[in-house]
Amino acid sequence: MSEEDKSYKQGRRKKGMGRKSKQDSYGFDGDYSKKNSSGAGSMVDQTSRPRKSFKQQNASEPQTSFIRKQVDPETAKYFTEISNLFESSGVDLDERAVICANALEEARGKEFELATDYIISHIMQTLLEGCDADHLCGFLRSCAQIFPSIAMDRSGSHVAETALKSLAMHLQDDEAYSLIEETLTVICKAIVSNPVDMMCNCYGSHVLRSLLCLCGGMPLDSPELHGAKAPTVLAARLNLTETRVGWNDSINYQQGFPNLLKFLVSEMLKCTSEDIKALQVDQYSSLVLQASLKLLAGQEEVLMQTIGSLLGCKEENLTEENIINSVKVVKIVELMKETAYSHLMEVILGVSPESLYNEMFKKVFRNSLFKLSSHQCGNFVIQALVSHAKTQEQMEMIWEELGPKFKDLLELGRSGVIASVIAAIQRLHTHEPKCSQALAAAVCSPNESPRFIVHRILFLESYFSSADKTNWSWPSGIKMHLMGSLILQAIFKFQSEHIQPFINSLISMEVDHVLQTAKDAGGARVIEAFLASNASMKQKSRLIVKLRGRFGEIAMNSSGSFTIEKCFTACNLSLRESIASDLLAVQTELSKTKQGPYILRKLDIDRFARQPDQWRSMQSSKQSAYKDFYATFGSSKTKSSASESFLSDTSKNTTNPTDLKKMREEIDHQIASEKYAKKSNTGFKAAEKSKKATENTNQVPFLSGDMKSKKRDRKDKPAKDSKKKLKI
């Protein structure tokens, strides 16, 4: 990037107008891949090179261009004076609106020069933010024919996006809806007259996605529509979120223009076959097409047309039941090895109507799953395909091709594919025993001890890159493998009878290894997943005991409070007391950390320090309350195991985990309230008795409401005089 570009971005940041840069981060196979230069949600291999954009590939083709003229000195001086006036803070809101309106009128016929000027473009953004809907729409209609050229300019793109964001703000006024719709229609018609250049331009692509968001009624800076971040996609694929949210389940923040959205998308795709081929593999146009598909999610008829075009099918074949022929299959499979198209195909699989998904599954992917899984880009498509599988029949076909290849995939560094398969198996409740056995066999040969299964999965990269795997040992001082920890988290969601080798491997780890795992961000999640599983209380206690005396050290980690809380919930009263003692020893230091006050309050360490007997009594009361709850609402299995655990075996119960968490909080709050009330009850009654005795000295006995209430509340025997009166 040139020095001018760098200074431009720095200037934008100072004014709060610059776009946030996308930083590299780990993807689904973090150690083998990195983020695409386009900022797309999924990852590509480090060795892959970004493709040239459409404009670079076709530099010799004639393109519509504008010669940027210098802004004349008088106009430049005028806009500079306006900027100085605004910065002086001597203008009220009404005057500011008038000045903005007049300045935009002055810009008529000079919009391109002003919007693309490095300095004046900032002033134009300020004017567009401060004007009313009439003048904003007037400005956009005036420059509608050159709007694509403004959007494709480095400075002009920010002006164009500011105008769109201002339109979104004015949509809050219902009276402005028709005016804005007319303005957007003019702009869309100008764009679709030659959409390819704008779609394949790095600046124009971003503006076009913002325009799509505006038409779709979504926030213009929605991350899902500008390239979802990898953790968000990964969480959905591995069932780490409580619910699987579809693209069309997001709540629109404003009224959109659905007809205009359909028009814009359909017209953009009415290109020649050569243009479609370019759009399929260009990194910037791919992002535009991904956003279009997500905004159209749920509209099956439109999606069938749109996806059919992206698959390269002719328009006359789009209405037929079988739109994918054998010739197209070969081309589609090869295209999925392209970075941009692999991202696009991930979204296609996520929004496709069920009939089209089934057709693609059987015609395009069947018998090609392992081949694509082995590829640095194609493996992400397979992850998406597996995560959107809906039937056990589909899972059976996936297992036939990928189940026997677990070891090969791990050796190739495609652990993300295995994680997606495990998550789909857990979600569809099929092949759990086979999956567990295949994963164990992939990291441990039959003649080796199974106690090293978890060790090797936690350090997948270290183990599979080792030349002598037989003598591989637990490494120290390196971070645990992200995908390996996610695989183990998914495995511990299986029924315990299917994953005993994994459970035994974890609980047989040495004390130092357990501590290192608990202090690692990924390893701690594995321990938490195990403690939340339906393994027996005895097995969980064996692991927790190994951390006795080290809970204070764990709690000092930023994520340690979550692990401590899981351990506390899963263990018996004796181990709970050990955890509280460890935290009490580091209470002063722990209270200064970000997570410390929460865990100290959650485990009631202050009460444990001041009144340990009362603390133990409260823990026992919670245990009794949990037992009563399980006796009433739990399944037959949970009723029999309720005496072992304080609701740690949540997976055995059919109750929603969120409901169980709320129930725990209610029980804890109720017990704490009862203890407080009991403690203060004696002093309160004594004060109340003295007060009422004073109030009743001048009242007639036995007729006072207070006296009658007082007699009903007494627990001691009636006085002798009272007995005599009762006998009469």
LUMDOFI-336085 format. One record per residue (C-alpha): residue in three letters; x negated, y negated, z. Coordinates in steps of 0.1 Angstrom, whole numbers, plus 5000, padded with zeros to 4 digits. Each point is the difference from the previous one (the first is absolute). Example, Ala and Ser with C-alpha at 12.3 -4.5 7.8 and 13.67 -1.06 7.14 Angstrom:
# LUMDOFI-336085
ALA487750455078
SER498649664993
This chain:
# LUMDOFI-336085
MET500050005000
SER498749654991
GLU499149745026
GLU502949794988
ASP502450295008
LYS498550045035
SER500449635008
TYR503550004986
LYS501150285023
GLN498349835030
GLY501949694992
ARG503350194999
ARG499350165033
LYS499449665016
LYS503449894989
GLY501650335010
MET501050074964
GLY497550284990
ARG501050364996
LYS498650245026
SER497250214985
LYS500450385001
GLN497250175019
ASP498850354994
SER501350265024
TYR500350375003
GLY502650174979
PHE501650345003
ASP496550154995
GLY498149725016
ASP496550124996
TYR500450084963
SER502049704988
LYS500549635002
LYS502549744990
ASN500749914964
SER498849664990
SER503649914993
GLY501050035036
ALA502450294993
GLY501350215029
SER498250334993
MET496350074996
VAL497650104973
ASP496650175000
GLN497049785007
THR498450114967
SER503049904978
ARG499749674981
PRO502949764996
ARG501349994965
LYS499949684980
SER503249814998
PHE502149994969
LYS498749664990
GLN496450125003
GLN500750304978
ASN501749794974
ALA497949695000
SER500049984962
GLU503849984998
PRO501649664995
GLN501649875032
THR502049695008
SER497849765019
PHE500049645012
ILE497149764999
ARG499749855034
LYS500049624997
GLN498449795027
VAL502549815021
ASP499849634991
PRO498549785027
GLU503149805007
THR502150325006
ALA497250155021
LYS499849685021
TYR503850015005
PHE500150355014
THR496949945021
GLU501849705016
ILE503050225008
SER497750265016
ASN498349735021
LEU503549875010
PHE501250345012
GLU496750065019
SER500449675019
SER503250145016
GLY501749674996
VAL502950134979
ASP503250135015
LEU502050304985
ASP502449794979
GLU497249794985
ARG498050314994
ALA502850164980
VAL500449694978
ILE496349984994
CYS499950374990
ALA502949954976
ASN498449694984
ALA496750184996
LEU501550304984
GLU501849774975
GLU496649844993
ALA498650354993
ARG502550074971
GLY498050104969
LYS496850035020
GLU500950315021
PHE497350234985
GLU497249755004
LEU501049915035
ALA500750355012
THR496750144987
ASP497849725013
TYR497950125029
ILE500749705022
ILE503549884989
SER501450365002
HIS499949975038
ILE502049684998
MET502550164977
GLN500550285025
THR500849745027
LEU502549824978
LEU501850334991
GLU500250095037
GLY501549665009
CYS502549944972
ASP503750084998
ALA501550294979
ASP501149774971
HIS496549854994
LEU498450345006
CYS502150174974
GLY499649704977
PHE496250045002
LEU500250374992
ARG502449974971
SER497849734986
CYS496950225000
ALA501850334994
GLN498550074966
ILE496449965014
PHE500850165033
PRO498250324990
SER496949804991
ILE500149825034
ALA500450335018
MET497050154983
ASP497749725011
ARG497950025031
SER501449685015
GLY503350004982
SER501050345014
HIS500149855035
VAL502249724988
ALA502350254983
GLU500350215031
THR500749695022
ALA502849914977
LEU501550355003
LYS499749995038
SER501849675001
LEU502850144979
ALA500350285025
MET500349755028
HIS502749814981
LEU502050324996
GLN501249955036
ASP502349744985
ASP502850184982
GLU500749704979
ALA496650024984
TYR500450374989
SER501449934965
LEU497449734993
ILE497150235011
GLU501450294979
GLU500149784969
THR496449895006
LEU498850355005
THR501850124969
VAL498149754979
ILE496750105016
CYS500750374995
LYS500849954963
ALA496749824995
ILE498150285017
VAL501650294981
SER499249844966
ASN496450125006
PRO499850185033
VAL496950214995
ASP497449735004
MET501649885033
MET500450355013
CYS496350094994
ASN498649675014
CYS498850015036
TYR501749675009
GLY503150054978
SER500650345014
HIS500249865035
VAL502449724989
LEU502150254981
ARG500450235030
SER501149705021
LEU502649924974
LEU501250365001
CYS500349985038
LEU502049684997
CYS502450164975
GLY500250315021
GLY500849815032
MET496950105018
PRO497349795018
LEU497549874974
ASP497150115021
SER501450355007
PRO496950235003
GLU502050304986
LEU500549814968
HIS496549864997
GLY498350345005
ALA500950175033
LYS497250055024
ALA498650365002
PRO500950055037
THR503749934993
VAL500150254971
LEU498050265020
ALA502349975030
ALA503050084979
ARG498350294982
LEU498950175033
ASN503349955019
LEU498349765024
THR502949764999
GLU503250085018
THR502149974968
ARG499150034964
VAL501049674985
GLY500649974963
TRP499049704979
ASN503749894997
ASP500650035038
SER498349675008
ILE502449725010
ASN500149724975
TYR499349675017
GLN502049794975
GLN502350034971
GLY498350114968
PHE500850004963
PRO500550374991
ASN501149954964
LEU497049774994
LEU497750275016
LYS501350274976
PHE499749764970
LEU496449915009
VAL498850365005
SER501850144969
GLU498749724978
MET496450045013
LEU500150364989
LYS501349934965
CYS496550014987
THR498350184972
SER498750355007
GLU496449865000
ASP500949745026
ILE501650265022
LYS496850214999
ALA498149695011
LEU502449925028
GLN499950365013
VAL496249985007
ASP499549635009
GLN499549945037
TYR502049675001
SER502950114979
SER500250315021
LEU500749795031
VAL502849814981
LEU501650334989
GLN499750155035
ALA501849705015
SER502750024973
LEU500750375009
LYS500149945037
LEU502549714995
LEU502250224978
ALA500050305024
GLY503450155004
GLN501349884966
GLU499750334982
GLU501249904965
VAL497549714998
LEU497350215015
MET500550284974
GLN499549744972
THR497049835017
ILE498250325010
GLY500650164966
SER498349704983
LEU497050035024
LEU499750374993
GLY499749914963
CYS503450144989
LYS501849844970
GLU503149805009
GLU502450234980
ASN498950295022
LEU500549835034
THR503750105003
GLU499350374993
GLU500050245029
ASN496450114993
ILE497949694992
ILE496650155004
ASN498750224972
SER496950224999
VAL498049754981
LYS500649735026
VAL499050235028
VAL496450034988
LYS499849624997
ILE501549935034
VAL497750245017
GLU497049834984
LEU501349665009
MET500250095037
LYS496350025000
GLU499949624993
THR499949785031
ALA502849764992
TYR502350274986
SER499550225031
HIS501249725022
LEU503049954977
MET500950375000
GLU500050005038
VAL502749745000
ILE501950184972
LEU500250315021
GLY501249805029
VAL502949834983
SER501050264973
PRO503650145001
GLU500050365012
SER500750144965
LEU497049824985
TYR497850095029
ASN500950374995
GLU499349984963
MET496649845006
PHE499250255027
LYS500750304977
LYS498849874967
VAL497149775009
PHE498550125032
ARG500750375002
ASN496850204993
SER498049685002
LEU500149935037
PHE496550125009
LYS498549844969
LEU501449665008
SER499350055037
SER496350044992
HIS499949674982
GLN498949685017
CYS503249814989
GLY502450294993
ASN499850135035
PHE501949695013
VAL502850084975
ILE500250355014
GLN500249865035
ALA503049794989
LEU501650294982
VAL499750225031
SER501249745024
HIS503249954979
ALA500850374997
LYS503650055012
THR500750384998
GLN498450325012
GLU500050124964
GLN497749714991
MET497850075030
GLU499750364989
MET498649904966
ILE497649765017
TRP498850265024
GLU499450264973
GLU497649774983
LEU498449815029
GLY500350245029
PRO497150234989
LYS497849704991
PHE499749835034
LYS496350075004
ASP499349894964
LEU501949675006
LEU498049945032
GLU496750064983
LEU501049754973
GLY501049745026
ARG503750014992
SER501150045036
GLY502949754994
VAL501750264978
ILE499950265028
ALA501349745025
SER502949924977
VAL500850384995
ILE499950065038
ALA502349705006
ALA502550124973
ILE500050355015
GLN500749865034
ARG502849784987
LEU501750284979
HIS499450275027
THR498550264977
HIS496650184997
GLU498849895034
PRO498250335009
LYS498450034965
CYS498949645001
SER498450045034
GLN498250314990
ALA498849854967
LEU498649695017
ALA498250215027
ALA498550224973
ALA498849704980
VAL497749885029
CYS499250335017
SER499250344983
PRO501450325015
ASN496750105016
GLU499749675019
SER501549905033
PRO503249804996
ARG499049785029
PHE498349774975
ILE503049934978
VAL500949665016
HIS496349905002
ARG499650034963
ILE503249834990
LEU499249705023
PHE496749974981
LEU501150114965
GLU497449794981
SER497150105022
TYR500950374999
PHE500650044962
SER497049794991
SER497850225022
ALA497650234980
ASP500150265028
LYS503650025011
THR499350315022
ASN497749805023
TRP502049684999
SER500649865035
TRP502049725015
PRO498449674989
SER499749715024
GLY500149634994
ILE502250014969
LYS503649914995
MET502550284996
HIS501550064965
LEU503249804996
MET501750254977
GLY498850295022
SER501749845030
LEU503249944980
ILE500050374989
LEU499850115036
GLN502749765011
ALA502350154973
ILE499150365010
PHE500949945036
LYS503549924989
PHE500450374990
GLN501650245024
SER497450125025
GLU500350374991
HIS498649914965
ILE497049805011
GLN498550195029
PRO496550004984
PHE500149624999
ILE501249975036
ASN497450255013
SER497349824981
LEU500949675015
ILE500450115036
SER496750204999
MET498049694990
GLU497149915024
VAL500749715024
ASP497749764983
HIS501650074966
VAL503549955015
LEU498849665014
GLN498549904967
THR503250094982
ALA502149805024
LYS497849704995
ASP500250014962
ALA502949824984
GLY500950304978
GLY499150275025
ALA502249845027
ARG503050024976
VAL499350384997
ILE500150045038
GLU503249805002
ALA501650214972
PHE499050325019
LEU501549865033
ALA503249914982
SER500250354984
ASN502050295013
ALA496950185013
SER500450145035
MET499349795031
LYS497250235010
GLN498249944967
LYS500449625003
SER498750005036
ARG496950194989
LEU499149714977
ILE501049725024
VAL498050165029
LYS496849964979
LEU500549625001
ARG500349985038
GLY497749735013
ARG499749844966
PHE503449844995
GLY498749675011
GLU497450014973
ILE502650094974
ALA502449735011
MET497349744993
ASN500350084963
SER502449784980
SER502250294992
GLY499450195032
SER503349895016
PHE502050224975
THR497950315008
ILE500249945037
GLU503849964999
LYS500450324980
CYS497850195025
PHE501949865029
THR503450104985
ALA498850354992
CYS498450105033
ASN501150105034
LEU500049795032
SER496550105010
LEU498449904967
ARG502149685000
GLU498449915033
SER496650064986
ILE500749774970
ALA501349735024
SER496850045022
ASP497749964969
LEU501949684989
LEU500049865035
ALA496250035001
VAL499749774969
GLN503149795007
THR498149675001
GLU498250054967
LEU503050164983
SER502349715009
LYS497749774980
THR500550194968
LYS502849964975
GLN501650345006
GLY499150025037
PRO503049815016
TYR502550224981
ILE498650335011
LEU499549895036
ARG503649885001
LYS501350314982
LEU498450245025
ASP500749775029
ILE496450005012
ASP500749715025
ARG502550215019
PHE497750304999
ALA497349795017
ARG502349855026
GLN502550275007
PRO498750344985
ASP502750205018
GLN502849794985
TRP498350034966
ARG500050385003
SER503649995011
MET501049804970
GLN498250244976
SER501850295016
SER503349824996
LYS499349954964
GLN499250374996
SER503350095016
ALA501949754978
TYR498450144969
LYS500850365011
ASP503749905005
PHE500149844966
TYR498650304983
ALA502350235020
THR502949804986
PHE499049914965
GLY497050224991
SER500050314979
SER499650355015
LYS496249984994
THR499749665016
LYS502150105030
SER497650295008
SER496949794996
ALA501349685017
SER498350115033
GLU496650004982
SER500049664984
PHE501349645004
LEU501750004967
SER496750044982
ASP501450284977
THR502149764981
SER499850204968
LYS501950285016
ASN503049785005
THR502449904973
THR500349655015
ASN498549724980
PRO496549905013
THR501049645001
ASP503050095022
LEU497850205023
LYS497649715004
LYS502949775008
MET501350265025
ARG496750025017
GLU499949625003
GLU503549995015
ILE499250275025
ASP496849835010
HIS501749675004
GLN502950155020
ILE497650185024
ALA498049695005
SER503249805007
GLU501250265025
LYS496750005019
TYR500049625002
ALA503650005012
LYS499350275026
LYS497049815013
SER501849675004
ASN503350155012
THR499250015037
GLY498949645002
PHE502949884979
LYS502650185022
ALA498549865032
ALA500149644986
GLU503650054987
LYS501150145033
SER498749705019
LYS501549764975
LYS503550165001
ALA500050025038
THR499449625001
GLU502749934975
ASN502650225018
THR499649855035
ASN503149784996
GLN502050254980
VAL502750245011
PRO498650355004
PHE501350294978
LEU501849764976
SER497049864983
GLY499150134966
ASP496349985009
MET500550215031
LYS502050274982
SER497350014974
LYS497350035026
LYS501850295017
ARG500350194968
ASP496349964993
ARG498950135034
LYS498550355001
ASP499950045038
LYS502950135021
PRO502949775010
ALA499949855034
LYS502050165028
ASP502549725000
SER500650054964
LYS500750375006
LYS502649925026
LYS501749764977
LEU500150274973
LYS501650255024
ILE503049775008
